[in-house]
């Protein structure tokens, strides 16, 4: 997520969810893990675009849920290659 581009992005209005593929080093070598970030874009009082991880329960929550569902669909349909992120976290936990 350090300057690279997401492998997939879903946006509904001002809410977006991105899927990222990152290589990490483990005791068993390098593997690719998928991560998900969510943000809401808005303009501040000066008209400058900003982003936040805070969402309005009344206007953003449904968009966020839908975007997360679409991101989940992408991740399930595009699993990492054999020997890469096969579920769980870096410690092998589900």
PLY file of the C-alpha trace (Angstrom):
ply
format ascii 1.0
element vertex 94
property float x
property float y
property float z
element edge 93
property int vertex1
property int vertex2
end_header
0.00 0.00 0.00
3.08 2.17 -0.03
2.59 4.10 -3.26
1.49 1.11 -5.30
-1.90 0.90 -6.96
-4.80 -1.22 -5.74
-5.54 -4.40 -7.64
-9.24 -3.56 -7.46
-11.32 -0.57 -6.39
-15.05 -0.21 -5.74
-16.71 3.18 -5.33
-20.25 4.20 -4.47
-20.60 7.95 -4.22
-17.98 9.31 -1.84
-17.25 5.88 -0.31
-14.60 3.60 -1.79
-12.98 0.30 -0.91
-9.66 -0.80 -2.41
-8.06 -4.25 -2.53
-4.27 -4.32 -2.38
-1.80 -7.14 -3.03
1.36 -6.94 -0.98
4.38 -9.22 -0.80
5.52 -9.98 2.73
8.50 -11.90 4.04
7.75 -14.81 6.35
9.82 -17.58 7.86
8.76 -19.68 4.87
9.73 -17.11 2.25
7.84 -14.40 0.40
4.07 -14.61 0.00
1.38 -12.32 -1.30
-1.40 -11.15 0.99
-4.48 -9.20 0.08
-5.51 -6.22 2.20
-8.58 -4.01 2.06
-8.87 -0.31 2.85
-11.99 1.84 3.04
-12.31 5.60 2.86
-14.77 8.42 2.39
-13.73 11.44 0.31
-15.01 14.93 1.06
-14.13 18.56 0.49
-13.15 20.68 3.46
-14.34 24.25 3.97
-11.58 25.51 1.64
-12.62 23.12 -1.15
-9.62 20.83 -0.70
-10.29 17.11 -1.13
-9.64 15.03 1.99
-10.23 11.43 2.97
-11.30 9.80 6.22
-12.00 6.39 7.65
-15.06 7.77 9.44
-18.47 7.06 7.92
-21.92 8.51 8.55
-24.33 5.88 9.84
-27.22 7.44 7.94
-25.66 8.29 4.57
-22.51 6.19 4.18
-23.13 2.89 5.91
-25.15 1.25 3.11
-22.57 2.36 0.52
-19.74 1.02 2.66
-21.44 -2.35 3.15
-22.11 -2.68 -0.58
-18.54 -1.70 -1.47
-17.16 -4.22 1.06
-19.38 -6.95 -0.38
-18.13 -6.20 -3.89
-14.53 -6.21 -2.65
-15.14 -9.55 -0.94
-16.57 -10.94 -4.17
-13.43 -9.82 -6.03
-11.13 -11.38 -3.41
-13.04 -14.67 -3.48
-12.98 -14.78 -7.29
-9.26 -13.82 -7.45
-7.46 -15.84 -4.78
-3.67 -15.63 -4.42
-1.67 -18.22 -6.33
-0.81 -21.56 -4.70
1.63 -21.11 -1.84
0.58 -17.53 -1.23
-2.04 -16.11 1.14
-4.25 -19.13 1.74
-6.32 -17.59 4.51
-5.61 -16.52 8.03
-3.16 -13.89 9.12
0.63 -13.84 9.11
0.57 -16.15 12.16
-1.70 -18.70 10.45
-4.77 -17.68 12.43
-8.19 -17.62 10.73
0 1
1 2
2 3
3 4
4 5
5 6
6 7
7 8
8 9
9 10
10 11
11 12
12 13
13 14
14 15
15 16
16 17
17 18
18 19
19 20
20 21
21 22
22 23
23 24
24 25
25 26
26 27
27 28
28 29
29 30
30 31
31 32
32 33
33 34
34 35
35 36
36 37
37 38
38 39
39 40
40 41
41 42
42 43
43 44
44 45
45 46
46 47
47 48
48 49
49 50
50 51
51 52
52 53
53 54
54 55
55 56
56 57
57 58
58 59
59 60
60 61
61 62
62 63
63 64
64 65
65 66
66 67
67 68
68 69
69 70
70 71
71 72
72 73
73 74
74 75
75 76
76 77
77 78
78 79
79 80
80 81
81 82
82 83
83 84
84 85
85 86
86 87
87 88
88 89
89 90
90 91
91 92
92 93
